[in-house]
Amino acid sequence: MYLDQAKKKEIFGQYGKDAADTGSPESQIALFTYRISHLTEHLKKNHKDFTTARSLTKMVGRRRKLLKYLYVNDITRYRAIIKALGLRK
């Protein structure tokens, strides 16, 4: 499996307040970004997998909503997570 508990704890520890911080927008955005990159690679190999393509679209939308939340409520945290993840080139 591409995303086990150890990998989740690593992502949450790196982008959240600690390894158990699963609810902060930064940690959720980081997790969505990891999953989106994995599904993008999968779809490059399996371009007819329409179910995964739909799931990818929904996941991108959820990440966009979280990014918008951060942009509206705390612009410094938004800029920090954008820079850390390498989004918005």
Biotite code that builds the C-alpha atoms (Angstrom):
import biotite.structure as struc

atoms = struc.array([
    struc.Atom([0.000, 0.000, 0.000], chain_id="A", res_id=1, res_name="MET", atom_name="CA", element="C"),
    struc.Atom([1.343, 3.407, -0.933], chain_id="A", res_id=2, res_name="TYR", atom_name="CA", element="C"),
    struc.Atom([0.061, 5.225, 2.147], chain_id="A", res_id=3, res_name="LEU", atom_name="CA", element="C"),
    struc.Atom([0.532, 3.403, 5.442], chain_id="A", res_id=4, res_name="ASP", atom_name="CA", element="C"),
    struc.Atom([0.287, 4.726, 8.993], chain_id="A", res_id=5, res_name="GLN", atom_name="CA", element="C"),
    struc.Atom([4.013, 5.482, 9.192], chain_id="A", res_id=6, res_name="ALA", atom_name="CA", element="C"),
    struc.Atom([3.884, 7.656, 6.061], chain_id="A", res_id=7, res_name="LYS", atom_name="CA", element="C"),
    struc.Atom([0.826, 9.523, 7.386], chain_id="A", res_id=8, res_name="LYS", atom_name="CA", element="C"),
    struc.Atom([2.563, 10.201, 10.711], chain_id="A", res_id=9, res_name="LYS", atom_name="CA", element="C"),
    struc.Atom([5.594, 11.466, 8.805], chain_id="A", res_id=10, res_name="GLU", atom_name="CA", element="C"),
    struc.Atom([3.448, 13.858, 6.743], chain_id="A", res_id=11, res_name="ILE", atom_name="CA", element="C"),
    struc.Atom([1.499, 15.060, 9.780], chain_id="A", res_id=12, res_name="PHE", atom_name="CA", element="C"),
    struc.Atom([4.697, 15.491, 11.788], chain_id="A", res_id=13, res_name="GLY", atom_name="CA", element="C"),
    struc.Atom([6.359, 17.492, 9.043], chain_id="A", res_id=14, res_name="GLN", atom_name="CA", element="C"),
    struc.Atom([3.492, 19.841, 8.172], chain_id="A", res_id=15, res_name="TYR", atom_name="CA", element="C"),
    struc.Atom([1.309, 19.790, 11.298], chain_id="A", res_id=16, res_name="GLY", atom_name="CA", element="C"),
    struc.Atom([2.054, 20.797, 14.844], chain_id="A", res_id=17, res_name="LYS", atom_name="CA", element="C"),
    struc.Atom([3.017, 17.228, 15.774], chain_id="A", res_id=18, res_name="ASP", atom_name="CA", element="C"),
    struc.Atom([2.559, 13.668, 14.475], chain_id="A", res_id=19, res_name="ALA", atom_name="CA", element="C"),
    struc.Atom([-0.944, 13.423, 15.981], chain_id="A", res_id=20, res_name="ALA", atom_name="CA", element="C"),
    struc.Atom([-2.145, 16.691, 14.407], chain_id="A", res_id=21, res_name="ASP", atom_name="CA", element="C"),
    struc.Atom([-4.495, 15.364, 11.745], chain_id="A", res_id=22, res_name="THR", atom_name="CA", element="C"),
    struc.Atom([-7.001, 18.194, 11.736], chain_id="A", res_id=23, res_name="GLY", atom_name="CA", element="C"),
    struc.Atom([-5.003, 21.276, 10.856], chain_id="A", res_id=24, res_name="SER", atom_name="CA", element="C"),
    struc.Atom([-5.476, 22.560, 7.313], chain_id="A", res_id=25, res_name="PRO", atom_name="CA", element="C"),
    struc.Atom([-1.735, 22.381, 6.627], chain_id="A", res_id=26, res_name="GLU", atom_name="CA", element="C"),
    struc.Atom([-1.515, 18.684, 7.441], chain_id="A", res_id=27, res_name="SER", atom_name="CA", element="C"),
    struc.Atom([-4.650, 17.882, 5.439], chain_id="A", res_id=28, res_name="GLN", atom_name="CA", element="C"),
    struc.Atom([-3.382, 19.856, 2.437], chain_id="A", res_id=29, res_name="ILE", atom_name="CA", element="C"),
    struc.Atom([-0.047, 18.028, 2.625], chain_id="A", res_id=30, res_name="ALA", atom_name="CA", element="C"),
    struc.Atom([-1.803, 14.658, 2.758], chain_id="A", res_id=31, res_name="LEU", atom_name="CA", element="C"),
    struc.Atom([-4.039, 15.562, -0.194], chain_id="A", res_id=32, res_name="PHE", atom_name="CA", element="C"),
    struc.Atom([-0.978, 16.700, -2.146], chain_id="A", res_id=33, res_name="THR", atom_name="CA", element="C"),
    struc.Atom([0.770, 13.390, -1.524], chain_id="A", res_id=34, res_name="TYR", atom_name="CA", element="C"),
    struc.Atom([-2.307, 11.429, -2.576], chain_id="A", res_id=35, res_name="ARG", atom_name="CA", element="C"),
    struc.Atom([-2.860, 13.633, -5.641], chain_id="A", res_id=36, res_name="ILE", atom_name="CA", element="C"),
    struc.Atom([0.708, 13.095, -6.834], chain_id="A", res_id=37, res_name="SER", atom_name="CA", element="C"),
    struc.Atom([0.316, 9.334, -6.391], chain_id="A", res_id=38, res_name="HIS", atom_name="CA", element="C"),
    struc.Atom([-2.968, 9.244, -8.329], chain_id="A", res_id=39, res_name="LEU", atom_name="CA", element="C"),
    struc.Atom([-1.502, 11.431, -11.063], chain_id="A", res_id=40, res_name="THR", atom_name="CA", element="C"),
    struc.Atom([1.298, 8.914, -11.600], chain_id="A", res_id=41, res_name="GLU", atom_name="CA", element="C"),
    struc.Atom([-1.260, 6.092, -11.634], chain_id="A", res_id=42, res_name="HIS", atom_name="CA", element="C"),
    struc.Atom([-3.341, 7.857, -14.270], chain_id="A", res_id=43, res_name="LEU", atom_name="CA", element="C"),
    struc.Atom([-0.301, 8.422, -16.483], chain_id="A", res_id=44, res_name="LYS", atom_name="CA", element="C"),
    struc.Atom([-0.006, 4.643, -16.765], chain_id="A", res_id=45, res_name="LYS", atom_name="CA", element="C"),
    struc.Atom([-3.747, 3.840, -16.732], chain_id="A", res_id=46, res_name="ASN", atom_name="CA", element="C"),
    struc.Atom([-5.407, 6.622, -18.678], chain_id="A", res_id=47, res_name="HIS", atom_name="CA", element="C"),
    struc.Atom([-8.724, 4.772, -19.009], chain_id="A", res_id=48, res_name="LYS", atom_name="CA", element="C"),
    struc.Atom([-9.250, 4.459, -15.246], chain_id="A", res_id=49, res_name="ASP", atom_name="CA", element="C"),
    struc.Atom([-12.185, 6.858, -15.073], chain_id="A", res_id=50, res_name="PHE", atom_name="CA", element="C"),
    struc.Atom([-13.086, 6.102, -11.456], chain_id="A", res_id=51, res_name="THR", atom_name="CA", element="C"),
    struc.Atom([-9.653, 7.156, -10.283], chain_id="A", res_id=52, res_name="THR", atom_name="CA", element="C"),
    struc.Atom([-9.811, 10.238, -12.502], chain_id="A", res_id=53, res_name="ALA", atom_name="CA", element="C"),
    struc.Atom([-13.065, 11.268, -10.835], chain_id="A", res_id=54, res_name="ARG", atom_name="CA", element="C"),
    struc.Atom([-11.584, 10.652, -7.389], chain_id="A", res_id=55, res_name="SER", atom_name="CA", element="C"),
    struc.Atom([-8.568, 12.757, -8.331], chain_id="A", res_id=56, res_name="LEU", atom_name="CA", element="C"),
    struc.Atom([-10.814, 15.617, -9.437], chain_id="A", res_id=57, res_name="THR", atom_name="CA", element="C"),
    struc.Atom([-12.753, 15.498, -6.175], chain_id="A", res_id=58, res_name="LYS", atom_name="CA", element="C"),
    struc.Atom([-9.536, 15.414, -4.151], chain_id="A", res_id=59, res_name="MET", atom_name="CA", element="C"),
    struc.Atom([-8.144, 18.447, -5.987], chain_id="A", res_id=60, res_name="VAL", atom_name="CA", element="C"),
    struc.Atom([-11.396, 20.276, -5.192], chain_id="A", res_id=61, res_name="GLY", atom_name="CA", element="C"),
    struc.Atom([-11.136, 19.429, -1.498], chain_id="A", res_id=62, res_name="ARG", atom_name="CA", element="C"),
    struc.Atom([-7.544, 20.637, -1.399], chain_id="A", res_id=63, res_name="ARG", atom_name="CA", element="C"),
    struc.Atom([-8.572, 23.843, -3.186], chain_id="A", res_id=64, res_name="ARG", atom_name="CA", element="C"),
    struc.Atom([-11.288, 24.477, -0.573], chain_id="A", res_id=65, res_name="LYS", atom_name="CA", element="C"),
    struc.Atom([-8.786, 24.027, 2.267], chain_id="A", res_id=66, res_name="LEU", atom_name="CA", element="C"),
    struc.Atom([-6.333, 26.355, 0.541], chain_id="A", res_id=67, res_name="LEU", atom_name="CA", element="C"),
    struc.Atom([-9.074, 28.949, 0.116], chain_id="A", res_id=68, res_name="LYS", atom_name="CA", element="C"),
    struc.Atom([-9.930, 28.625, 3.818], chain_id="A", res_id=69, res_name="TYR", atom_name="CA", element="C"),
    struc.Atom([-6.320, 29.306, 4.750], chain_id="A", res_id=70, res_name="LEU", atom_name="CA", element="C"),
    struc.Atom([-6.081, 32.187, 2.264], chain_id="A", res_id=71, res_name="TYR", atom_name="CA", element="C"),
    struc.Atom([-9.122, 33.899, 3.786], chain_id="A", res_id=72, res_name="VAL", atom_name="CA", element="C"),
    struc.Atom([-8.316, 33.263, 7.447], chain_id="A", res_id=73, res_name="ASN", atom_name="CA", element="C"),
    struc.Atom([-4.519, 33.337, 7.716], chain_id="A", res_id=74, res_name="ASP", atom_name="CA", element="C"),
    struc.Atom([-2.518, 34.476, 4.690], chain_id="A", res_id=75, res_name="ILE", atom_name="CA", element="C"),
    struc.Atom([0.871, 33.809, 6.313], chain_id="A", res_id=76, res_name="THR", atom_name="CA", element="C"),
    struc.Atom([0.065, 30.140, 6.939], chain_id="A", res_id=77, res_name="ARG", atom_name="CA", element="C"),
    struc.Atom([-1.268, 29.930, 3.365], chain_id="A", res_id=78, res_name="TYR", atom_name="CA", element="C"),
    struc.Atom([1.965, 31.323, 1.922], chain_id="A", res_id=79, res_name="ARG", atom_name="CA", element="C"),
    struc.Atom([4.042, 29.015, 4.112], chain_id="A", res_id=80, res_name="ALA", atom_name="CA", element="C"),
    struc.Atom([2.243, 25.833, 3.026], chain_id="A", res_id=81, res_name="ILE", atom_name="CA", element="C"),
    struc.Atom([2.298, 26.882, -0.638], chain_id="A", res_id=82, res_name="ILE", atom_name="CA", element="C"),
    struc.Atom([6.056, 27.419, -0.445], chain_id="A", res_id=83, res_name="LYS", atom_name="CA", element="C"),
    struc.Atom([6.690, 24.200, 1.509], chain_id="A", res_id=84, res_name="ALA", atom_name="CA", element="C"),
    struc.Atom([4.727, 21.998, -0.900], chain_id="A", res_id=85, res_name="LEU", atom_name="CA", element="C"),
    struc.Atom([5.819, 23.743, -4.079], chain_id="A", res_id=86, res_name="GLY", atom_name="CA", element="C"),
    struc.Atom([2.328, 24.546, -5.296], chain_id="A", res_id=87, res_name="LEU", atom_name="CA", element="C"),
    struc.Atom([1.476, 27.646, -7.366], chain_id="A", res_id=88, res_name="ARG", atom_name="CA", element="C"),
    struc.Atom([4.488, 28.113, -9.578], chain_id="A", res_id=89, res_name="LYS", atom_name="CA", element="C"),
])
